[in-house]
Amino acid sequence: MPSSPTETLPVAAEVIERIDETADVFTLRLRLADGAARSRYRFMPGQFNMLYLHGVGEVPISIVSDADDSGLLDHTIRRVGRVTTGLSRLRAGERIGLRGPFGRGWPMREAEGHDIVIVTGGLGCAPSVAVIRHVLARRERYGRLTIMQGVKHSDDLLWREQYEAWSREPDTRVFLAADTAGPDWPWHTGLVTALFDEAELAPNNAMAMICGPEPMMRAAAEDLIRRGFPPDTLWLSMERNMQCAVGLCGHCQFGARFVCRDGPVFPYAALRPLLGTRGF
C-alpha cells in the first residue's frame, strides 16, 4: 500500500532530467520537491506512481529506479496520449504532481536465496527494471539472474547498452529476441519463449517474474510450468486502465480483484483461471 506522500493528493515533484530512449519513449527522472516527503517516501520494485500534469490529467507509470537510488525516481514512458505527450515536453526544473507509491510489488524478500528468471516483452519490461537493479545492488542475497527480453522489432529494444552491461555482471545472463530483426541484430530472431531451452532454466530453486502483453505472459508461464516450475513460483505484472489507484473507480477490476490495489503484481496461480477469458 502507499506509504507517502498520500493516496489522494499529489505532491510536487521536480524534473531532474528527461532522457529520450527512442522516438516515442522517454524517461523522466524525478525528485520530490519537499524534503520531508522525500525522506518518508519508500517503494518496492514493481510498484507505480500516478504522475499528474496540471490541467491535463494523470497516468500510472512504473518506477524503474532502484529503491535506494538517492531519492531519484525514474519513470520510463511511451508517448501515446494527451497526458504522456504533455509529460514528454517537460524539461529539467519543471514540476509535476505525484501520488504514490501504489500497489503490490514483486516478492523480493521471498525471492532471496533463489535464482531469478525475468521474462519480458516490449515496453512491458519497465516493471522488471527495478527488479534487475535491486538484485544487482544486493547481489549476495540472490542466486543466478536470467534476463529474457523480447520485442516485436529489433528497433524497439530499449536500453541496449544497459542489457549489454547487465550481461557482464556476475552470475547474470541476458537473452534478447526480436520477432523481426534488422541487419545489425546479433541476438535471437523469433519469440522470447524460444530461448528457454538455450537458457537451461533450473526450476528447483527459482522464481520467475513476467511482464508484458498478456498473451505473451500466459504463454511464458504455461511453458515454464511444463518445464517444472510450480505455479506458485511464477509472478506476473498486469496492466489495466488505472485511474484512481486505490480501488474505488473500478476501471481496473480484474475478476474480483483490482489491479491498482491488489496488484499490479500477482501470483500466476491467482490469475491462471482468468487469463485468456473473454471479458476479463
GIQUIKA-V604921 format. One record per residue. N is the residue number from 1. RES is the residue in one letter. PSI is psi as a letter, one per 20 degrees, with the letter a starting at -180 (999 if undefined). D_CENTER is the distance of its C-alpha to the mean C-alpha in Angstrom with 2 decimals. Layout:
((N/RES/PSI/D_CENTER) (N/RES/PSI/D_CENTER))
This chain:
((1/M/q/17.04) (2/P/q/17.17) (3/S/h/19.31) (4/S/q/20.12) (5/P/g/21.17) (6/T/r/21.91) (7/E/h/20.71) (8/T/h/23.03) (9/L/p/23.96) (10/P/q/21.89) (11/V/r/22.84) (12/A/p/23.29) (13/A/p/20.71) (14/E/p/22.06) (15/V/o/20.53) (16/I/h/21.08) (17/E/q/19.97) (18/R/p/18.70) (19/I/p/17.59) (20/D/o/18.09) (21/E/g/15.81) (22/T/a/17.60) (23/A/h/20.12) (24/D/j/17.77) (25/V/p/14.50) (26/F/r/14.69) (27/T/p/13.19) (28/L/p/14.83) (29/R/o/15.64) (30/L/q/17.03) (31/R/p/19.36) (32/L/p/20.85) (33/A/h/24.47) (34/D/p/26.08) (35/G/h/26.51) (36/A/g/26.90) (37/A/h/23.69) (38/R/h/21.93) (39/S/h/23.52) (40/R/h/22.56) (41/Y/p/18.88) (42/R/q/16.67) (43/F/r/13.07) (44/M/q/11.15) (45/P/p/7.79) (46/G/i/5.60) (47/Q/r/8.10) (48/F/r/8.64) (49/N/q/11.85) (50/M/o/14.37) (51/L/p/15.73) (52/Y/p/19.39) (53/L/o/21.58) (54/H/p/25.14) (55/G/i/27.22) (56/V/g/24.54) (57/G/a/21.87) (58/E/q/18.38) (59/V/q/14.90) (60/P/p/11.70) (61/I/p/9.00) (62/S/q/5.75) (63/I/p/7.22) (64/V/i/6.65) (65/S/r/10.12) (66/D/q/11.81) (67/A/h/13.42) (68/D/k/16.81) (69/D/l/16.51) (70/S/k/19.76) (71/G/j/18.65) (72/L/p/16.62) (73/L/o/13.42) (74/D/p/11.46) (75/H/o/9.77) (76/T/p/9.36) (77/I/p/11.18) (78/R/p/13.11) (79/R/o/16.70) (80/V/i/17.66) (81/G/a/19.72) (82/R/g/21.96) (83/V/g/19.62) (84/T/h/17.16) (85/T/g/20.35) (86/G/g/21.81) (87/L/h/18.91) (88/S/i/19.25) (89/R/i/22.85) (90/L/q/22.36) (91/R/r/23.85) (92/A/p/23.92) (93/G/h/25.89) (94/E/r/25.08) (95/R/q/23.66) (96/I/r/21.47) (97/G/q/20.87) (98/L/p/17.96) (99/R/q/17.55) (100/G/a/15.41) (101/P/q/13.50) (102/F/q/13.15) (103/G/a/12.32) (104/R/p/11.94) (105/G/a/9.38) (106/W/q/9.41) (107/P/m/13.15) (108/M/h/13.52) (109/R/g/17.19) (110/E/h/18.09) (111/A/i/16.58) (112/E/p/18.97) (113/G/i/21.65) (114/H/q/19.79) (115/D/q/18.58) (116/I/p/14.83) (117/V/p/13.94) (118/I/p/10.53) (119/V/p/10.88) (120/T/r/8.81) (121/G/p/10.39) (122/G/b/10.74) (123/L/i/8.42) (124/G/i/6.22) (125/C/i/5.36) (126/A/g/3.55) (127/P/i/0.49) (128/S/i/3.97) (129/V/h/5.89) (130/A/h/6.88) (131/V/g/8.02) (132/I/g/9.97) (133/R/h/11.46) (134/H/g/12.31) (135/V/g/14.06) (136/L/h/15.86) (137/A/i/17.12) (138/R/l/18.47) (139/R/h/19.50) (140/E/i/22.50) (141/R/i/20.69) (142/Y/q/18.98) (143/G/b/20.45) (144/R/p/19.61) (145/L/o/16.11) (146/T/p/15.65) (147/I/p/12.94) (148/M/o/13.39) (149/Q/p/12.10) (150/G/q/13.98) (151/V/r/14.84) (152/K/g/17.73) (153/H/q/19.64) (154/S/h/19.67) (155/D/i/19.77) (156/D/i/16.25) (157/L/p/14.78) (158/L/q/12.90) (159/W/l/13.64) (160/R/g/16.51) (161/E/h/18.26) (162/Q/g/15.34) (163/Y/g/15.05) (164/E/h/18.80) (165/A/g/18.81) (166/W/h/16.48) (167/S/i/18.90) (168/R/i/21.67) (169/E/q/20.37) (170/P/p/22.38) (171/D/k/21.72) (172/T/p/18.65) (173/R/q/18.62) (174/V/p/16.71) (175/F/p/17.41) (176/L/q/16.78) (177/A/q/18.07) (178/A/p/19.04) (179/D/g/20.90) (180/T/p/23.16) (181/A/q/23.86) (182/G/r/25.66) (183/P/h/28.63) (184/D/j/26.89) (185/W/o/24.09) (186/P/i/24.88) (187/W/a/22.42) (188/H/q/22.45) (189/T/o/23.29) (190/G/a/22.26) (191/L/q/19.62) (192/V/h/17.02) (193/T/h/18.53) (194/A/i/21.80) (195/L/i/20.64) (196/F/h/20.64) (197/D/g/24.37) (198/E/h/24.09) (199/A/i/21.51) (200/E/l/24.04) (201/L/p/21.64) (202/A/o/23.43) (203/P/i/22.54) (204/N/h/24.96) (205/N/l/22.82) (206/A/q/19.20) (207/M/p/16.02) (208/A/p/13.53) (209/M/p/9.82) (210/I/p/9.08) (211/C/q/6.81) (212/G/a/8.58) (213/P/q/12.01) (214/E/g/13.75) (215/P/h/16.74) (216/M/g/14.89) (217/M/g/13.09) (218/R/g/16.55) (219/A/g/18.38) (220/A/g/16.35) (221/A/g/16.74) (222/E/h/20.42) (223/D/g/21.06) (224/L/h/19.81) (225/I/g/22.04) (226/R/h/24.92) (227/R/j/24.42) (228/G/j/24.94) (229/F/p/21.60) (230/P/q/22.40) (231/P/h/20.34) (232/D/j/19.64) (233/T/j/17.81) (234/L/p/15.11) (235/W/p/12.00) (236/L/q/9.96) (237/S/o/7.22) (238/M/q/9.50) (239/E/p/9.90) (240/R/r/13.31) (241/N/n/15.56) (242/M/o/15.08) (243/Q/h/18.02) (244/C/h/19.30) (245/A/j/16.29) (246/V/j/18.92) (247/G/k/20.01) (248/L/h/23.16) (249/C/h/23.00) (250/G/i/22.11) (251/H/h/20.15) (252/C/k/17.15) (253/Q/p/19.49) (254/F/n/18.72) (255/G/c/21.94) (256/A/i/22.99) (257/R/r/19.59) (258/F/p/17.59) (259/V/h/13.85) (260/C/h/13.73) (261/R/g/15.98) (262/D/i/15.80) (263/G/b/12.09) (264/P/i/9.48) (265/V/p/9.43) (266/F/q/12.82) (267/P/p/15.13) (268/Y/h/16.03) (269/A/h/19.65) (270/A/h/19.23) (271/L/h/17.71) (272/R/g/19.95) (273/P/i/22.93) (274/L/h/21.12) (275/L/p/18.92) (276/G/i/21.21) (277/T/p/23.60) (278/R/p/24.76) (279/G/i/24.23) (280/F/999/21.09))
